[in-house]
Amino acid sequence: MKKKFFILVVIFSVYFLSCDESFNPFTDFRQDYGVACILRSDTTLQLISITRSYPDGEDAGTAPKFLFEDGADVRIWYQDSVYRLYDTSFYSIDNSDSLKYYYSNRFKIGYSEEIELEVLLKTGKRLKAFSKTPEEILFKNTSEVIIPPVGKTVVQLFWSVPSTQYYFLPRLRIKCEQIINGVNEIFYKELPIRYETINGRLTPVFPKPSKNLSVSYQLDAISRFLSDYSDSLVSPSNVTIHQTLDFEVLTFDAEVSRYISVSNNNTNNLSIRFDEGDYTNISGGLGIFGSQVNKKYTRLKFLENYIRSYNFNFLYDL
């Protein structure tokens, strides 16, 4: 079993190492470099991980810590500008762990734009990659506009895009407000598409990346989620649910979509693995350089009596 590195990049970026204890990762030495970077359209904070397969100055057989490759000159070309990324550390909430990245907070990406990455390592080795951001999707008029829908047991949403090469990840969330310690907190809760019995327990199921141009949410699943959430609260009326739901579709570019297809990714968090057997578009190394764009659909709304039937407060959106 080969040593593998992963990065979760859809919602939060988290790294971890997985290795078979019977396998010595330092035999047959060959230094490889891994890159993981998915540029995003919903934030100006862009992150990139650069790792190496062997630690510096450690004996063979020594278990590596997180092998972040520091001292690299990292640049991204986007539109008519060049952005340099700098290394930094992000700490967990309890400050018990830290993760190192290269970052820029100076740009966000748009549709159908060329992107280029060049990394000059302190050894003099260069890593390069190219991609193109996804085209814009358009939501169809046949998409549902109210929950619960009239005379239907499913909430369906549809979109279109000229290209057939992209993978999509839809997400439907409710927007909530609650006064906590005197402060009005706004937060979101993602809705499942259905419930399944797994290991004897009824478990919510969420969308996974796919090439589907639609998604269907069972009304029973939405109702069960709201009922369970209401039952978990001492006073559900202290929680206000907004009329407009937050539905968005993440579109992954061709390079990331190829990786998803080859790796048979089956979770709603995209994981990138550094392994010789996996798809890579990094010249001189392993991993993926690509992009994702987010498009929101704002026409889907709750009916007031439906939300109040679960004892929540209700807020009309202007």
N, C-alpha and C positions, 0 to 999 in steps of 0.2 A: 504494500500500500504506500503510495507516495505521500509526501508531506503536502498539505493543502492549506491555502490561505483563502479566507472569505471576506467579502465586504457587503453589508446590507446597505443599499443605497436609495430605496424608494422613499421611506419616511425618515429613518434615522440611520446614521452611519456607525456600524459596530463591527469590530474586527475580532476574529478568534482563530486559534490554531488547532488543527486536528491531526493527530499522528498516531499510527500504530506503535505501541510501546515496544514491540519486538523488532521494529525496523530502525536501523541506524541511519539517520538522514545525512550523516557526514562521510559516509563511505563513497568511493567513486566521485571525488570532488569535482563539481562543475558549478561555477557561480552563475545563477540565473537571476534575472530581475523581473519583478512583476509590477504592472501598472493597473490601477483600477480607478476609472474616472468616468462619471456620467454627468455631463453638464445639464443644468436645469433651467427651466423658463420661469419658475415661480419664486425664485430667490436670486439675489446677487451674490450669495455665498456659494462659491464653487470649490469643491474639495477634490484632491487627488491623493491616492496612496501609492507610494513607491517602496517596494520591499526587495530584499535580496534573500537568496536561499541559504547562505552560510554567514555566520557572524564573523566579525573581525576579531582577531586576537584570542580566539577560544579554541581549545583542543577538540580534536575529532571525538565525537561521542557525547560532547556536552550539549545538553538540551538547550535550544535557543530561546531567548526571550523574544519579544516582538521585534522583528528584524527590519525596522524602519531604515531606509536609506537616506541619510541626511547629506547636506552639502551639495545637493543637485541644483542646477540652473534649470528651472521649469518655466516654459513659456507656452501660451496658447494664442493662436492667431484666430481672430473672429472679426468679420466685416473688415474695416480698414484699420484695425488696431491690434497691437500686440500686448498681451497681459502677462506680467511676470507673477508667479505664485511663490509664496514664502512659507517656510515650515512653521508650524505652531502645534500646541498641545491642547486637546479638549479633555476636560475632567468630568468624571461621573458626578452625579448629584451629591454623593457622600464623600467625594474626593478620594475614594479608595483606589481608583484606577485612572489612567490617562491614556489617550490615543493620539498618535501623531499623524499629521497630515501636512500637505502643502495646500495653500488656500489663496483665493482672491475674493474680495467683496466689492468688485468694481463693475461687474457686468452680469446681465442675464441674457439668455439666448432667445431668439425668435424662430419663426418658421423658415424652412428651406434655405438655410445658410450653411456655407462651407465652414468647417472647423478643422483646425490643425494643432497637433501637440508635438513639441520637441523637448526632450529632456537630455541635458548634458550632465552625466554623472561625474563625480570627482575623480573617477578613474580615467576619464576621457572618453568613455563609451557613450554613444548617442542612441536614444530610443525615439522613434517617431511613429506618428499615427495620424490618419485622416478620417473624416466622416462628414456627414451632412445631416443637419437637423431635420426632423420630420416635417411633412406638409401639415397644414391645418385641417382638422376634421370639421365637418358641418353636421349639426344635429338635425334630424329629420322631423318634419311636422307631425309625423305619426307617433312621436314619443309622447308618453303620458304627461299630463299636466296637473292632475290632482290625485291625492291619496286620502281615502280609498277611491280607486277608479270605479266609475259607474258600470255595473253589470260585469265586472271582471274579477278574477282571482289572482291576477298577476299585474305587476307594474313593469311595463316594458319601455326601454329607451333605445333609440336607434341613432346611428351616425354613419357618415360616409367620408371617404377620402380617395383621391385618384389612385394612389399606389396600393398594391396588394402585398407589400413586403413587410408591413409593420405589425408588431404585437401591441396589444392594448391592455391596460389595467383600469377598469372602471371602479369608482368608489362612491357610495351614497352615504351621506352623513346627515345627522340632525344637529342643528345649532341650538345650544342650550345656554341659559343664564341662571346663576344662583348667587345670592349674597352669602359670602363666607367670611366670617370675622369682620363684618362691616364693609367688605369690598365686593363689588359686583363682578363675579368671575364669568367669563365666556369660555365655553368649551364645546367640543364636538364628540359625537358618538357615531361610529360606523355601523350601518345596518347590514345584516347578513342577507344573502340571496335565498337561503332556505335553512332548515334544521335537519340534521341527520343523527341517527342513533349510532354512536361510536363507543365501543367498549361498554355498552349498556347505558350510556348517558346521552341525552339529547344535546347535541352540540351545534352551535351556529357555524355555518359555512359561508365563506366570503369569496368574492371573485378572484380568479387567478389570471396571470397573463395569458392571452390567447389572440388569435387573429379574428375572432368574432367581431362583427360590426353591430352587435346589440348585446343587451343584458336584460335578464328577466328576474325580478324580485317577487317571490311569493308573498302575497298579501298576508297570509297566515304567519309568515316569518317576521314581517314587520310588526304585526300585532303582538306576537309572542314577545318580541324584544321589548316593546313598549310596556307590556304587562309585567315582564320580569324586572325591568328597570324601576317601574312604579312600586312594585312589591318590595324592592330592596331599600326603598327610602322610608324614613320615618314620616316625613311630610312631603309627598309628591308635589303638593301645591306650591312648595317653596322653589320648585324648578320651573323655569319658563322655557317653553319650546317655541322656536320661531316658526312662522308660517312657511317660509321658503326653505326647502331642503338644499343641501350643498352636494350637488352631483358633479363629478369631474371624471374625465377620461385622461389617463396618462398614455401618451403615445411614445413608444421607443423607436429610435432610429434604426436603419437597416443593420448596422453593426451589432447593436445590442439585441435586436430581434433575432439575428442569426445565432447569437450566443444562447439566447433562451431556447431556440429550436433545437440546437445541438445538445445542450445540457439537459433537456427535458425538465426544465425548472417547473416545479409543481406547487409553489407556494405563492402567497400574495405579497411576499417580500423578495425582491430580486437579489440573488446571491451570485457573486463573481468568484470563480475558483481559479487559482493559478496552478495549472497542471499542463504538462506537455501534450496530453491527449485532448485538451479542450480547444475550442475555437478561439483564436486570438487575432487581433488586427494591429498588434504592437510590433513594429519592425525592430528587431534586435532584442526582443523580450517576450514576456507572456502577459496575458490579461486583456482588458478591453478599454478602449477610449470611445465614448459615444455620447448620446444625449437623449433627453426626454422632454417633451413639451406637455403642458397641462391645458385642457380646455374645459370650461365650466358651462353647465346647463342650468339656467336660473328660472325656468318656467314651471318647475315641479313644486307644488305647494300642498300642505296639509289642509284638510277641512277642520274648522275650529271644533266642531262637536266631536270629531274623532279623537283629537288630542285630549280634550277635556274629559272624555269618557274614561281616561286612565288617570284622572285627578291631577293632571299637570296644568299649570298656568299656560296661557297662549298669547303670543304676541304677533300682531299683523306687521308685515314688513311694508314699508312705503315703496 
